[in-house]
Amino acid sequence: MRVRFAPSPTGILHIGGIRTALYNYLLAKKHKGTFILRIEDTDQNRYVPGAEEYIIDALKWCGIEPDEGSGYGGNFGPYRQSERKSMYMQYAQHLLENGNAYYAFDTSEELEAARKADPNFIYNQITRMQMKNSLTMSDQDVNLRLAIDKNYVIRLKVPDKGEIIINDLVRGKVVFDATQIDDKVMLKADGMPTYHLANVVDDHLMEISDVIRGEEWLSSTPHHVLLYQFLGWESTMPSFSHLPLILKPNGNGKLSKRDGPKFNIPIFPLAWKGSTIEENVTGFKETGFLPAATINFLALLGWNPGNDKEIYNLEELVEEFSLEKIHQSGARFDYEKALWFNHQYIQTTWDEELAQMLIPLCEQKAYTTDINYLKSFCRLMKNRIQLLPEFLTIGYYFFTDDLVYDHDMIHKKWNSALSNSWSSLIDLLKSSSTVLSVELEPLVKSWMQEQEIKPGEILPLMRLALAGTMQGPGVFEMIELLGIDRTILRMELSLTVFNAI
């Protein structure tokens, strides 16, 4: 089995592209096959510098790297279509010689005029006979134009009648009426092939066995089937699987690149810095998603193994994956579900691994990067976190003494009559020889009994003194991580803050 992910470097890779790559990867690995990355850069006018590198970096971050392809090598290269330009002409010529393609000399102005005259105009078996091409011109005129004018294209000659049948592994039997299909351009005036010719030629030469791609390519598949037939490759034609759309969070329409700002969600795997503010986007990585959580979330956007299990590592996805369990209907991009997946993965990730992820974020804020401190911090906080940056926004009080106090909660909990007891508690902490929570907790609780103070009266205040908020880990776990000196400093400061509210 040989499958390929074949993106165009015409912009940054949409998260839907990652899902397509993932499904190809899973199928290849399940059948001990080969996952290939091919860069389809035939549209040089839309080429975006850096886009190919972005694609490769995104696949690496997700952990679904190709076995061969652009940037990886292999025996079927080159894997960048612009480097394969010289080989496509012979196949276009074969189509011409067998009457399955023709030269078209129509200018862009003439085509635009035809579209204005008929808004439903398509270049097909009817309109081709009204246009300027080798089917309507004499051989002498055609040869003259070929000799003096390079501004022509080669179009596929779609049969005048009949049906084109596709046995799609996701959608079943799909039938196209040949009379409703246009004569697509195969080779452009600059000598570059269009997606259609290059796609089929490359899939054949690279011995691709299965084509898994988005639903938007289904309408182009009859042209590809015809090419396999016309080029004599029908017996080696790959199977086709067209994936369902990823829908907007509200379920209304396809998720587009513009929906990120609209819904305030990431829809790209990695950040991208464009030439304008509008082109600057953040990604799943920078938002704080773990690669494994992202992959798990995407895998279930359109595929389900048929049970209630939701958490799958990559190896389990490979084992369970099958094309037959891909849905035909669109899958809603449920961002809250993505956050849920990330939360699950953060909870089960080793503390040291999380700590390593936090180091760059800590450096940005000039927080400590001591690995042992960060490991302990992650252990205390990870059950409360959905996204990696939240470690430092929710748990900021472990890194700075500049606290933001919850005044409303202090007003509810504090009573100035507790001032003397609070000072006594500070003295107890100063005299303590331990900071370990398992030893400090019974010591403080014993003090509360002596003072005839209930835990509900003092522990919430200790939390407010240490963190400024009622949210966070256990009070004695916080003290253990903060250390006794910082704890006493905050307790002393809080007495002033509490009495002032």
N, C-alpha and C positions, 0 to 999 in steps of 0.2 A: 504494500500500500504506500502510495506517495500522494501527499496532499500539499497544497500551497496556500499561503496567505499573500495576496498580491495587491497591496495598497498603492495608491498614486500619491506622489509627494507634492500634492497641490495645496497643502495646508496641514494643520496639526491633526493628529489622529483622534477621531471621535471615540468615545468609550464603546460605541457599537462596533467599531472596528476591532477593538480588543476582544469583544465577545466572539466575533467571527474567527479571529486568530485562535482563541481558546478552544472553540469547538473543533477546528482543524487539528490543533495540537492533541486534544483528548482522543480523537479518533485515531490519529497516527500512533500514539503511544499504546493505545489499547491493542492495536493489531501489529505491534512491533514494527511500525512503518517509519516513514521519513516525513518530517515537517519542514517545509521549504519557505523561505522568504524571497519573494520576487518583487522588485520595484517596477511598477508599470508607469514609466515616465514618458509615454509617447506624446503627451500634450505638453510640449515644451513652453507654450505660451503661459501656462498656468503653474509652471514649476516654481516652488518656493524653496529658496536656499535654507538648508538646515532641517527640512521636513523629513528627509530620509534618516538622518541621525536621530531625530525625535522618535521615529517609528522604532528604530533599533533599541534606543534607550528605554522606551515604554515597554517593549516586550521583555527586556532584561529585568526591569523593575517588577514586572508581574510574575516573573519566574517561568515564562513559557518561551524560552529561546529556541530558535530554529536549529535543525540539524545541519542544514546547508542553505546557501543563499547569499544574498548581498551582505557583505561583511562577515560571512562565515565560510565561504569557499564551497567547493563541491565539484563533481564531475560533469555537471550539466550547464555550466555557466557559458557566457556571462549571465548574471541574474538581474541585471539592470537593462531594461528594454532599449534604452537609447544606445547601448553598446552592442545591440543585436540588429541594428538597423539594416545592415547589408544583407541579412538572410531573408527578409520578408518579401522582397521583390520577386524572387523566384516563385513563391507561392501565389502571389497576385498574378504573375504571368501565367501560371498553370490554370488559374481560374479563367483568365482571358482566352487562352487557347482552347479550352473546353466549352466555351460559350456560357460560362457561369458568372461572368463579370463583364463589364464594359467600361470604356473611357467616357467620362463626362466632362464637358468643357464649359458648363454653365458658370457664369460669373456670380459673385455674391449678390450683385445688384439684380441680376436676372432671377435668382432664387428668391430674393426679398420681394420682387415684383409679383412673382407667382403666389407667394404667401399672402400678399395684400389683396390680390384678386380673389383668392380663396383661402379663408382663415383655416380651413381644414386640409389644406394642401399637404400631401406627402408624395415623395418621389417613389412611385411604384409602377406596377405593370401597365397602368393606364396612362399616368402622366409622363412616364419616361418617353413615350412616343411623341410628346409635344415639346420635349426639351432638346437641348443641344448636346448630343452624345453620339457615340459610335454606332448606335442602333438606328439613328435617324439621319446620319450623314453618310456620304459616299466614302468608299475606302480611300479614294484619292484625297478628299478633304480631311479625312481623319489623319492620314499619314503626313499631310502638310502641317496640320496643327501640332502633331506630335514632334515634328522636326523644328518648328519655329517657336512653339509656345509651351512652356513648362507648367503653365497654370491650369492643370487638369487633375482630376482625381479618378480613381478606379472604384466603381460601385459594384456591389454584389447584385446579380440578377436573380431575384427571387422568382420562383415558379409562378406561372400565371394562375394556377389553380391547385387544389389539393389541400391536405392537412399536414401539419407538422406536429408530431406527437412527442411529448417529453414525459418520461416516467420518473417523476421527481420523488426522491425517497422520503421527503417530508410531506409533500402535497398530493402525492399520487399521480394519476394520469392527468396531464394538462395538454389540451388540444388547441392549436392555433390555426386559424384560417389563413392560408398563404396570401389571399387577396387583401388581407388587412395589414400586411407586413410591408414595410418600406425597403427600398433598395439602399441599404446603408453603405456609406463610404468605407472602403477597405484600406485604401492607400491615399494619403493626402498629397497635396501639391508639393510639399517640402520633402516628399519621399518617405516620411514617417508613416508607419501603419497606424490605423485607429486601434482603439482598445479591442475591437472585435477580432480583427485578423491576428494581431499580435497575441492576444489571449489564447486563441485556439492553436496557433502555431507553437507557441511556447509550451502550452499544456501537453501537446503531442510530443514535442522534442524532449521535454523533461519527464515524459512518461507518467504524467499525473493520472492517478486512478480514480480519484474522487474530488469533485468540485463542490465546496461548501461556501456559500456566499449569501449576501443579503437579498431580501425579497425584491429589492428594486432592480435586480439584474434578471429577474424571471422573464420580463418582456423582451430581453435581448437574446435569450437562450435559443429561440427558433433560428435566429441567424447563425448561431454557433453550431447548432445541429446541422444546418445546411452546409456549412463550411466543412464539417467532418465528412459529410456525404460527398461533396464536390471534390474534396482533396483525396478521397479514397481511404479515409481513416475511420470509417464508421465502426469497424470491428474493434478498434482500440479507444473509442469514445469513452470518456469518463462518465461515471454516474453523477447526477446533479442533485443537490440539496439546497433549497432556498429558505433561509432563516426568516422567522417572523420579525416584524418591525419592533423596535423598542419605542414605546409610546411616552408622551409627556407625562409628568407626575399626575396630572389631572385626567389622563387617559384620552385626551382629545388631540389626536394627530401624532405624527412621528416626532420623536425627540430630535431637535435640531441643535446646531452649534450656537444658535442665538438664545437657546432656552436656559443656558447657565446663568447669565445675569437676570433673566426674567424671573426665574424661580429661586435664585440665589443658591444654586447647587453646582458642584463640579460635574462637568460632563466630558472631561478629558483626563487621561491617565496622569499626565505630568503638566507642570506649568509651562507657559510659553510667553516669551517677551517679544511682542510685535513692535512695529514702527509707530503705532499710535496707542493711546490709552485703551481704546476700544478693543484692540487686538491683544492686549495683555490679559492672559487668563491664568487661573490657578488650576491645579489638578487634584486628583484623588490623593496623590502622594503628599502634596503640600497642605492639603486640607487636614491630613492626619490619619488617613486610612492605611491599614496594613495591606501589603500585597496579597496575602493569603485570604484576607477577608474580602477584598475587592474581587478576587477570582471566584470565591464561593458565591458571592452575590450575583455576579454576572452569569455564572453557570446556570443558575436557577431562573434567569430572565429568559424564558422561552423553552426551557427543558426541565423535565421532572422525572426522577427515576421510578415514580409510582408508589412512593411511600411517604410517611410524614417526617422523615429525617431531613434536617436542614443544614447541619454543620458537616461539611466534607472537606478534608484536606485534598491536595492535588492528586495524591496517589489513589484515594478513594474515588475521586471524580473520574479518573482514568478507568478504574475497574467498572464503575457503574454506567459510564456513558454509552449511549447508542443513538443513532440518528432517528430511529423509529419513535423515540420518546420526546422528540422535539415537537412543540406545539405549532399548529398552523396559524393561530390567532396571535395578535400582537401582545407584547408583555409590557405592562405599565412600569415605568421607572419609579419605583417606590423608594424615595430617598430615606424615609424613616426606617425602612427595612434595611437599607445599606448601613445606617448607623447602628442598628441592632446587631447586625453581623459583626461590625467592627468592635462593638462592645464585648461580644462573646469572645472574639479572638484576643483582645487586649487582656481580658481576665485570665486567659490560659497561656499567655506568653510568658516565658521565663523573665524574672525580674532583671537579670543582667542584660538580656536582649533589649528589653524596653529602655533600660538605662542608657544603653549605647545609642538608641534612637533619639533620646532626649538631649544628648550632649550638644548637637548643633543648635538646638532650640535654646538651651541654657547659655551657650556662648553668645547668641544674639542679644540676650537680656543681661549679660554680664553676671549670671548666676553661677554658683559653684558647679563644677563638673566632676567633683570627686565621685568616683564610680561606686564606692561603697555607700556613700550617702544617697546617691541616686537609686541604687538598688533597694535600699530600705524604704525610700520615699515611694517608689513604684509599688512595692508590696502593700503599703498602706492605702494607696490611692486608686489602684487599677480597677477595683470593683465599682468605682464611681465615674469612670471615664468612658466617653464614646469616641473621642478623637484625640490624637496624641497631643496637640497644643493645649488641650484642656488640662493636662497635667499641670501646666505652668500657669494657666489662668485660674482654674479652680483651686489649685494647691499652691498659689503664689506665696502664701504666708509661711511656707517652709523655706523660702529663699530670701525674704526681706522682712524687716521689722516695721516697715511702713504699712500698717494695716488699715483696711477700710472697715469700720465698725458698723454693725447692724443696730442703729440707734433704736429702732422700734422694739427689737427684741431685748435690748439692754433695759429699756424703759419698763418692759414687762417683768423682767427677772430681777433687777437690782433693787435693793432696799438699803438705804444708807445705814440702817441699823446693823448691817452685816460688816461694816467697815472694820471693826475691831477683830472680828473673826477672820476676815480676809487678811489682815496684817499677821494674825497668828498663823494662818496657813502659809503665808510667805516665809515666816520664820521657820516653820516646820521643814519646808523645802530647802531652805538654806542650810539647815542642820543635817539634812539627809545625806547618807553616805552612798546612796544608790540612785540610779536614774532608770533602772530596769523596770518596765511596767509591771512585771509579775511580783516585784518586791515593793514598788512604790504604791501601787493601788491599795493593798491591805493596810499600809501605813496611813494613808490619807483617810481611808474609810474608818480606821480606828480613831483617828482624830475627830472625824465627824460625829462619832458616837459620844466621845468625850464632850464635844461642844453642843451635843443634842441638836445637831443640824441634819436635816434629811438630805440624801444624795440629790434629789430633785431641786434642792435649793442652791446647792453649790456647784455641782458638776456642769450644768449649762453655763454658769458664769465663768468657770474655768475655760470652757471651750470658747466662749466669747472673748476672753482675755488673750487666749493663745492664737486664735484665728480670726477674730472679728466677726465670726459668723457661727451659726449653729450647725452648719454643714461640715462634715469632715470625718476623719477616723476617730477612734476612741481617744479620750482625753489622755490617758496614761501612755498610749502608743505615741501620741503627739509629743508628749514630754520627753519620752525616750529618744525620739529622733532629733528634736530641737536641742536637747541638752539642758542641763540644769541652769546654766548661766542665762541663756536666752529665755528660758521659762520664767525665771525670777524677774528678769528685766521687764518682760511683758506683763507679768502679774502686778508689779509695782506701778507701771505706767497705767494699767487698766483702772487702778483705784482712782486715779485722777480723772480718767475718761468717764468712768461710771458715775462718779459724783457730780460731774458736770452736766449730765444728761437729765 
